[in-house]
Amino acid sequence: MTLTTQFYTILSMIAMGSYLGAALDTYQFFLNRSKRAVWIVFINDLLFWVVQALLFFYVLFYVNEGELRLYAFLAILCGFAAYQSLFKHLYMRLLKMTVHMVIQTYRLVVRLIQVLVVKPALFLFHLLIMTLLFFWKSCLAVLKISWKIIWIPTRWIGQLLWRMVPKNVKSFLHASFKHIEGFYKKIKNTKQRIKSWIDYFKKKEDE
């Protein structure tokens, strides 16, 4: 391994040590251990350290083809210590500020969607429903008025014409209506008898 490769390895491991400190603080910030179940914390911790190990191995493999030396561990510790002493306070402030800005932006977007999209859509929907109801009630009212306008004169004219019909014609019509009504009753009774016979024979077959 050349001196240049060793130098790049030390710099990359120092950077990865600082990254590990920032990643660990970020992970702890979002995990909120006190409000999580133990098994969820365990799974999250396991996945976090597996991901970190893979990232470290990838960087080390990219820099010096994966050769692991003692100074690499020392460089990681130096980077982690540098982050803890120099950059942690600033990074946490930036992280909290970024999270706060993201939350405020999300709330603003939600409010804008409600004001510009949801509320106008609901207003138009209610307006459409009210318009349809008004139109339906208006049509019913017009139909009722039209029916009264047409039915009352028609009834009067029908009564007047009925009074003008001769008595013998009225008697004939009454007799015809009664004959038709009696014939209809006979047909209805015959249908009921046939149905009762069919039901009776079905019961006999089932027995």
C-alpha positions as CSV (number, residue, x, y, z in Angstrom):
1,M,0.0,0.0,0.0
2,T,1.5,3.4,-1.0
3,L,1.7,6.4,1.2
4,T,-0.9,8.2,-0.9
5,T,-3.3,5.3,-0.4
6,Q,-2.6,5.3,3.3
7,F,-3.2,9.1,3.4
8,Y,-6.5,8.8,1.6
9,T,-7.5,5.9,3.9
10,I,-6.8,8.0,7.0
11,L,-8.8,11.0,5.6
12,S,-11.7,8.9,4.5
13,M,-11.8,7.1,7.9
14,I,-11.7,10.4,9.8
15,A,-14.6,11.6,7.6
16,M,-16.5,8.4,8.2
17,G,-15.9,8.7,12.0
18,S,-17.4,12.2,11.9
19,Y,-20.3,10.8,9.7
20,L,-20.8,8.0,12.3
21,G,-21.3,10.6,15.0
22,A,-23.7,12.6,13.0
23,A,-25.6,9.5,11.9
24,L,-25.8,8.2,15.5
25,D,-27.2,11.5,16.7
26,T,-29.7,11.6,13.9
27,Y,-30.8,8.1,14.6
28,Q,-31.2,8.8,18.3
29,F,-33.1,12.0,17.5
30,F,-35.7,10.3,15.4
31,L,-35.9,6.9,17.2
32,N,-37.2,8.4,20.6
33,R,-36.3,5.3,22.6
34,S,-38.4,6.1,25.6
35,K,-41.6,5.8,23.5
36,R,-40.7,2.6,21.6
37,A,-41.1,-1.0,22.4
38,V,-38.0,-2.9,23.3
39,W,-38.2,-5.3,20.3
40,I,-38.6,-2.3,17.9
41,V,-35.6,-0.6,19.4
42,F,-33.6,-3.8,19.1
43,I,-34.5,-4.3,15.4
44,N,-33.8,-0.7,14.6
45,D,-30.4,-0.8,16.3
46,L,-29.4,-4.0,14.5
47,L,-30.4,-2.6,11.1
48,F,-28.6,0.7,11.8
49,W,-25.3,-0.9,12.7
50,V,-25.5,-3.3,9.8
51,V,-26.0,-0.4,7.4
52,Q,-23.2,1.5,9.0
53,A,-20.8,-1.5,8.7
54,L,-21.7,-1.9,5.0
55,L,-21.1,1.8,4.3
56,F,-17.7,1.7,6.1
57,F,-16.7,-1.4,4.2
58,Y,-17.7,0.2,0.9
59,V,-15.7,3.3,1.6
60,L,-12.7,1.3,2.7
61,F,-13.0,-1.0,-0.4
62,Y,-13.2,2.1,-2.7
63,V,-10.1,3.7,-1.1
64,N,-7.7,0.8,-0.5
65,E,-9.5,-2.3,-1.8
66,G,-10.7,-3.3,1.6
67,E,-7.4,-3.5,3.5
68,L,-8.2,-3.0,7.2
69,R,-5.3,-1.6,9.3
70,L,-5.0,-0.4,12.9
71,Y,-4.6,3.2,11.9
72,A,-8.0,3.0,10.2
73,F,-9.6,2.4,13.5
74,L,-7.6,5.2,15.1
75,A,-8.7,7.5,12.3
76,I,-12.4,6.6,12.9
77,L,-12.0,7.3,16.6
78,C,-10.3,10.7,15.8
79,G,-13.1,11.6,13.4
80,F,-15.8,10.6,15.9
81,A,-14.0,12.6,18.7
82,A,-13.7,15.6,16.4
83,Y,-17.4,15.5,15.7
84,Q,-18.3,15.2,19.4
85,S,-16.1,18.0,20.4
86,L,-16.4,20.4,17.5
87,F,-19.5,19.8,15.4
88,K,-22.1,18.1,17.5
89,H,-23.7,21.2,18.9
90,L,-23.9,22.9,15.5
91,Y,-25.1,19.8,13.8
92,M,-27.9,19.2,16.3
93,R,-29.0,22.8,15.9
94,L,-29.1,22.5,12.1
95,L,-30.9,19.1,12.4
96,K,-33.6,20.5,14.7
97,M,-33.9,23.6,12.5
98,T,-34.3,21.5,9.4
99,V,-36.9,19.2,11.0
100,H,-38.8,22.3,12.2
101,M,-38.7,23.8,8.7
102,V,-39.9,20.6,7.1
103,I,-42.8,20.3,9.5
104,Q,-43.8,23.9,9.0
105,T,-43.5,23.5,5.2
106,Y,-45.7,20.4,5.4
107,R,-48.3,22.2,7.5
108,L,-48.3,25.1,5.1
109,V,-48.7,22.9,2.1
110,V,-51.6,21.1,3.8
111,R,-53.3,24.4,4.7
112,L,-52.8,25.7,1.1
113,I,-54.3,22.5,-0.3
114,Q,-57.3,22.8,2.1
115,V,-57.8,26.5,1.3
116,L,-57.2,26.3,-2.5
117,V,-58.4,22.8,-3.4
118,V,-60.5,21.1,-0.7
119,K,-62.7,23.9,0.5
120,P,-63.5,25.2,-3.0
121,A,-64.3,21.7,-4.1
122,L,-66.6,21.2,-1.1
123,F,-68.2,24.5,-1.8
124,L,-68.8,23.7,-5.4
125,F,-70.2,20.3,-4.5
126,H,-72.6,21.8,-1.9
127,L,-73.6,24.4,-4.5
128,L,-74.3,21.7,-7.1
129,I,-76.4,19.7,-4.6
130,M,-78.4,22.8,-3.6
131,T,-78.9,23.7,-7.2
132,L,-80.2,20.2,-8.1
133,L,-82.5,20.2,-5.0
134,F,-83.8,23.6,-6.0
135,F,-84.4,22.4,-9.5
136,W,-86.1,19.2,-8.4
137,K,-88.4,21.1,-6.0
138,S,-89.2,23.7,-8.7
139,C,-90.1,20.9,-11.1
140,L,-92.3,19.3,-8.6
141,A,-94.0,22.6,-7.8
142,V,-94.5,23.2,-11.5
143,L,-95.9,19.7,-12.0
144,K,-98.3,20.1,-9.1
145,I,-99.6,23.5,-10.4
146,S,-99.9,22.1,-13.9
147,W,-101.8,19.1,-12.7
148,K,-104.2,21.3,-10.8
149,I,-104.6,23.6,-13.8
150,I,-105.3,20.7,-16.1
151,W,-107.2,18.4,-13.8
152,I,-109.8,20.8,-12.3
153,P,-111.1,22.0,-15.7
154,T,-111.0,18.5,-17.1
155,R,-113.0,17.1,-14.1
156,W,-115.6,19.9,-14.5
157,I,-115.9,19.3,-18.2
158,G,-116.2,15.5,-17.5
159,Q,-118.9,16.1,-14.9
160,L,-120.7,18.4,-17.3
161,L,-120.5,15.9,-20.2
162,W,-121.7,13.1,-17.9
163,R,-124.7,15.1,-16.9
164,M,-125.5,15.6,-20.6
165,V,-125.5,11.9,-21.2
166,P,-129.0,10.3,-21.5
167,K,-130.2,8.2,-18.6
168,N,-130.5,5.1,-20.7
169,V,-126.9,5.4,-21.8
170,K,-125.8,5.8,-18.2
171,S,-127.8,2.8,-17.2
172,F,-126.2,0.8,-20.0
173,L,-122.7,1.9,-19.0
174,H,-123.3,1.1,-15.3
175,A,-124.5,-2.4,-16.3
176,S,-121.6,-2.9,-18.6
177,F,-119.1,-1.8,-15.9
178,K,-120.8,-4.2,-13.4
179,H,-120.7,-7.0,-15.9
180,I,-117.0,-6.4,-16.6
181,E,-116.3,-6.2,-12.9
182,G,-118.1,-9.5,-12.3
183,F,-116.3,-11.2,-15.2
184,Y,-112.9,-10.0,-13.7
185,K,-113.9,-11.4,-10.3
186,K,-114.7,-14.7,-11.8
187,I,-111.3,-14.9,-13.6
188,K,-109.6,-14.0,-10.4
189,N,-111.4,-16.7,-8.4
190,T,-110.7,-19.2,-11.1
191,K,-107.0,-18.4,-10.9
192,Q,-107.0,-18.8,-7.2
193,R,-108.7,-22.2,-7.5
194,I,-106.2,-23.4,-10.0
195,K,-103.4,-22.3,-7.9
196,S,-104.9,-24.0,-4.8
197,W,-105.3,-27.3,-6.8
198,I,-101.7,-27.1,-8.0
199,D,-100.5,-26.5,-4.4
200,Y,-102.6,-29.5,-3.2
201,F,-101.2,-31.8,-5.9
202,K,-97.6,-30.7,-5.1
203,K,-98.1,-31.5,-1.4
204,K,-99.5,-34.9,-2.3
205,E,-96.4,-35.6,-4.5
206,D,-94.1,-34.5,-1.7
207,E,-95.8,-36.9,0.8
